Amino acid sequence: MVDFSENYFSIFGIPISCEIDLELLAKKYRKLLMEYHPDRQLDATKKLEAVTTTSLINKAYNTLKNLDSRACYLLQVSGLPANVEQASIDDHGFLEEQLNLRETIEKLKQNATLAKELPAIKAKIYTDIKRYYVDFSNHFNASTKDSIKKATQAAYKLKFICKLQDTLEKTL
């Protein structure tokens, strides 16, 4: 049985770290799903337990495979006093840039001739996601009081830009 009293990393037998091998994670995920899949259970009680277990395995996998979710989870599992959902950003340049990108995406929805801007916007968002995750990792791994605050800010920015990426993907 999978021990969910531990953390998501231990469920997959990987160390708690900012950097994880996504291929290994996916391989272990598929193996656990095969082992605990409800259709493999004959007993009704065990089948119900398997549904719960696979649901938790899915949640753990999705949390760890996504950079923004992993960053927030790392703060949480490390017992750090950081609530990314309620954090605020003092970086007005970042906020202004995000507003401009959102406005551009809205214009893309309304005007198909602006589609030529799409590759540049996607590239910018992708670059920003990588940059904020590197910032998060560096600050998280430093483990000083100031660096944890900076890690929390980087995680918040990462969450923000990932939501922007989702908006862009849903738009087009």
N, C-alpha and C positions, 0 to 999 in steps of 0.2 A: 504494500500500500504506500502511496505517496504521502510523505509527511509535510503537511501544509503549515505546521507550527513553525517550521524553519522559514527561510526566505526563498524567493523565487529562484535564485541562483542555485541553491542546494537541491531544489527539485530536479534540476537538469544536471546536477553534478559538476557545475562550473564555479570557478572562484568569483567572489564579489569583486567586480572590477568595472571601470568605465569602458574598457575595451573588451569585447567578447568576439569569439569566432562565430559569426552568424550561420555558417554552414554546419558547424558542430551543434549549435543550438537547434537548428532545424532538424538535424538528424536525430538528436535526442528527443525532440518534441514528437516526431513521427513514431519513434519507438515507444514512447509512453502512451501515445494515442492508440497504437495497435494493442498494447498490453491491457489498457483499461477501457477500451471501447465497449459501450453497452451491449452491442450485438454479440460480443464474445461471452456474455454472462447468461447463464441459463436460469438461475434463481432470480425471482422478481425483486427481492430485497437487494441482492448484489447488483442487479441491473440499475436500480435506482441510485445506489452508491456510485456506480460507474458513471452515470450521467453527471452527478455532482463533481466527481473527480475529474472527468474530462473537461467540464466547464472551467474548473480551477486551473487545469493545465493550460487550456486555451488563454485564460486571462494572464497567467504567468508568462506564457510565450509572447503574447502580443505586447505586454509591458516591456519585456527585455529586448524584443527585436526593434522597437521604435526608439530612436534616440531621445526624443523629448520625454517619453514615458520612463525610459530607463534612467535618465538624469533625475527626474523627480523621485523615482523609486529608490535610487541610490541614496539620496538625501534622507529619505524616510527610513530605510533599513539601517542606515548608519546611526540612527538616533539623533540626528542633527535637528536643531530647532529651526526648521525651515518649512514654511508652508507656501509652496510656489503658487498655489491657486490664489492666495490672498496677497501675494507680493505686489509691489508697485515698482514702476520703473522711473528713475529720476533722469534717465538719459533722453532728453528732449529730441536730440538728433535722431535717435533710433525710432522714437514714436512718430516723428514727422516723416521719416523714410517709409515706415509701415503704412501710414495714412496715404502717402503718395502712391505706393504700390497698390493699395486697395482701390484707390480712385482709378488707376490705370486699368485694373482688372474690371471694374464696373464699366469703363469706357469700352473695353474689349467686348463685353457682353452686348453692348448697344451698337457697336460699329465694327463689322467684320473686316473692314479694310485696315484696321489697326492690328490685325493678326500677325503682321510682320514683326511686331514688337514681342510677340509671345516667346520665342526662343531666348531672347535676352532676359526677359523677366524670369523665366524658368531657371536659367543659369544663375542669375543673381540670388534667387531664393535657395537653390541648391548650395551655392557657395556660402551663403549666410548660415545655413543649417550646419554645415561642416565647421565653419568658424566658431559658432556659438558652442558647439559640442566640444571642440578643442579647448575653448576658454573654460567651459564647465569642467572638463577633465583636469586641466592644469590647476585650477583653483581647488577643486574637490580633493585632488591628491596632495595638495600642499597642507591641508588640514589645520590651518591657523584660523583664529577667530575672524580676521579680516578676509581671508581667502574663502571661508565658508559663506560669508555674506556675498562675496563676488560670485561664488559658484551658484548661489541661489538666484542672483540676478541673471547670470548666464542661462540657467535652466528656465527662468521665466521668459527670457528673450527667445530661447529655443522653442518653447511651447507656443509662443506668439507667432513666430515665423512658420512653424509647422502647421498651425491653423490656417495661416495665409496660403500655404501650399495646398492644403486640403480644399480651401475655397477656390483656388485656381483650377484644381483638377475637376472639381464638381461643376465649375462654370463651363469648362470646355469639353 
